[in-house]
Amino acid sequence: MPRKYPPGYIMPGISHALDCHDQPIEVIPIADLHIGDPHADMSIIKSLIDGVRENPNRYTVLCGDLMNTAIIGSKSDTYGETLRPSEQLERCADLLEPIKDKILAIVPGNHEERISRTAGSDMTRLLARELGLLNVYSDTTALVFVRFGREYRHCTPLTYTLYIAHGHGGGRRPGGKINALQEMSSIIDADIYIMGHTHQPAILEQASYRVVPQRHVAVRRQQVYVNTASSLTYGGYGRRGGYQPASNRYPVITLHDKEHMITATL
């Protein structure tokens, strides 16, 4: 009989068993497209999606603020939007349709949550439903297990764990944004932590020791922290508020297929 746990004791995960074709797997975290904002660069968005579609070993996680969804009272200019919220949802679904089988997880951002709070409609859930991906949708954060390949010493499949959130805060300086990213490891033990929101692409790698009680040892492990980019060109409330322009280069996370190793590049 399966063990019963009290409510809130378990954080559910999303599991994927992938065919890696005897090659490493790449994951591109896509967030902050802000479709509907006049400063959203559609060439960047299409290039990201094409890169996932054309590479059989490339996947993505969607980390929120895919749609701009400006409303009265928000920082974004409601009347300057290029698409209404419903049209933003349709455009986003059309763009992502060709790669829907390569989306490992979907979480909302604060821009989509504007509509949830004011109108009760979860735009990200509607997007996931439109794509037939409710099984990889989470309304908060997502814990993802990716299993593939063969470890060369023991010939057993490799499993990587990714903890994904849209993110929050971080301040104006890069240090504050990195601090917000690192705080994710105080919530859960994972291999890779992914966040968006700050529009500041960044990669940080650290090492720690994981306790293995059954063996009475601690084993060295690698942790990689990734803050992803934005499709926005400089302008709008960012320029009005004096925020520094950010790079539009989205990080690529590589999960190796013959040993448990992670590399990330911009």
N, C-alpha and C positions, 0 to 999 in steps of 0.2 A: 504494500500500500504506500503511495507516495507521501512523503513527509509534508505536513501542512505548516504554513508559515502565517504569522499574523499580517494583517493588511499593512502595506508600506514596508515590509521587511525585505521584499525582493524588488530589484529594479529590472523590469523585463528587457530583453534584448532582441535585436533583429539579426537573424543568422543567414549567411549566404555561403553556399558551397559552389565555387567557381572553377571553370576549366581555364587554366592559365596557359595552355598550349606549350608547356615547358619553358615559359618565359616569366620574368617578373610582371607583377600587376601594378598599374599606375592608377592613382586616385586623385582627381582634381576637385577640390572643394569649391563649389560654385555658390556664391552669395552676393547680395547687394547689387543685383542687376538693375534694380529700380526702374523696371519697365513702366513707362508712362511719364517719367521725368524727362523734360526736354534735353537734359544733359546726359541721358543714358546713351552710350555709344553702341549702336546696334552692330557695328563691325566687330567690336570686341566680343559681344555676346554670341554672334554667329560663329566667330572663329573658335570660341570655347566649345560650343556645341559640336561643330564640325570635327574638332580635335578628338572629342570623345567618340563620335560616330565612326570615324575613319580608322581608329586604332582598336583592333579586337581585344587588346589587353588593357584598355583604358576605361575606367569607371568614374562615377561622380557621386558626391553627396551634396544635397541642396540644403543650404544653411540659413535660409530666410532672407527677407527683403528682396525677393525676386520681383515683387510688384511694389510700386511706389505708394499707391493708395492714399494720396493726400486728402485730408478732410479739413473742414473749417477748424482753425485753432492749431493746426500742426505747423511745424517749421517749413514744410514744403508748400509751394504756392498752389493752392487748389485750382485756381483759374488758369494756371500756366501748364497744367497737365496735357500731354498729347493724346491721352486715352482716358476714358472713364474707367472706374474700377472694374466693372464687368468686362470691358474690352481688354483691360490689362490681363485679366484672368484668361480670356480666350487667346490672346497673343502669346502669353507665357505657355499655355498648354500646346499651342501649335508649334512653338519653337522646340519644346522638349519632347514632343511625340516621337521623333526619330531615335531618341536615345532612352526611351522609357525603360527598356530592358537592362539598362546599364546604370540605373539610379539605385544606390544602395540604401539611402535613407533620405527623409524629408522632414525638416523642422521649420516652424514659422519664425519670422522676424518681428521686430517691433512695428514695422510699417504695416504688415498684414494684421497685426493684433489691434491696430487702430479700429479696423472695421469690426473685429470681434467684440471689442469693448463698446462701440457705439451702436452697432446694428445687430450684433449677435450672430453674424455670419463668419465662419472660419474660412477665410480665403485660401489658406494653405491646404486645409482638408478638402475643400472643393477642387483644388488643383490636383491633389493626389487622387481623388475619386475620378476626375475627368481622365486621368492617365491610367486608371486601373491599378493604382499603387497604394491603396489604403493599408496594405500589409507592411509597408515600409515607412509609414507616416507616424510621427509622434507629435503631440501637441505641446511638448515641453523640450526635452533634450532626447538624444538617441544614443543608445549603446549598441554598437554594431560588431558582430563577429564575422570575420572573413576567413574562410578555410579553403586552402588550395595547395597545390604543389606537393613535393616530397622532400623532407629533410634528408640531406645526403648521408648522414651518419646512421640514422635509424630507419630511414625509408618510411617515415610516418608523415601524414599531412601537417602542414603548418597552419596555425591559427593566429590571426592578428585581431586585436581589440581596438576599436575607435570610439571615442566619446565625443559627441558632436553637440554644439549649442550655437545659437545665433550670437550670443554674447551681450555684453552690456558695458556701459561706462567706459572707463579707461583714460579719460582726460585728453588734453591736447598733445602731450609729449609722448614719444614712443615708449619710454620706460613705464608709464602708467598703463599703456595698452598691453605691454608684455606681462605686467603684473596681473592684470585681469585674466589673461590667457593662462598663466601659471596656476592661478587659483582653482582652475578646473580639477587639478590633481588632488585637491583637498576633499573632493566629493567622491571620487571613485578611482580605483586602480586600473589604468588602461595603458596600452602601448602608445597610442596617438591621441592627442587632444586637438580638436579643430574648432575654431571660432571665426565669426565674421564681425559685422557691426561697425568696427572701427575704421574700415577702408584702408587699413595699414598692413600690407602683406609683410609677414615676418615668419621666420623659422628659428626655433630654439631647440637644441638637443641637450638632454641631461642623462645622467646615469644614476641609478639607485640600486639597492639590494632588496630583493623580494624574498620574504621568509617562506620556506617550504617546511611546514611543521612535521610532515610525514618522514622527512629525511633529516630533520634537526640541523638544517643548514639555511643560509641565505644565499641566493643566487643573483649575480649581477644581471641587471636588465637595462634596456635602453628605453627612454621615453622621448618622444618627439612632439613638440608643440607647434602648431601651424595656425597663423592668422591669415585668412584669405583676403582677396582684393575686392575692388568695386569696379563696375563698368562706367562710373560717372566721370565725365570730363569736368574741368574746374569751372565752377559757376554756382548759381543758385544760393541757397542758404549757407553753403560752405564758404563761398567767397564773401558773402555779406558778413558772416561771423568771423572772418579773418582766420579760418582754418587753413593749415598748410596743404597744398595739393599732394595727393597720394599717388603712388604708382598703380597702374592698372594691370600689372603682371600677376597672374594667378599662379600660386605654387603648385608643384607636381610632387605627389608623395609616391615613392616607389617601394613596393612590398616585394622582397626577394623570395624566390620560389624554392631554393635549395638550402637556405639557412635563414633563421629568424633574424632578419636585418632590415632596417628601414633607412631610406635616404630621402631627403626632401630638398628640392631646388626651386629657385625662382626663374 
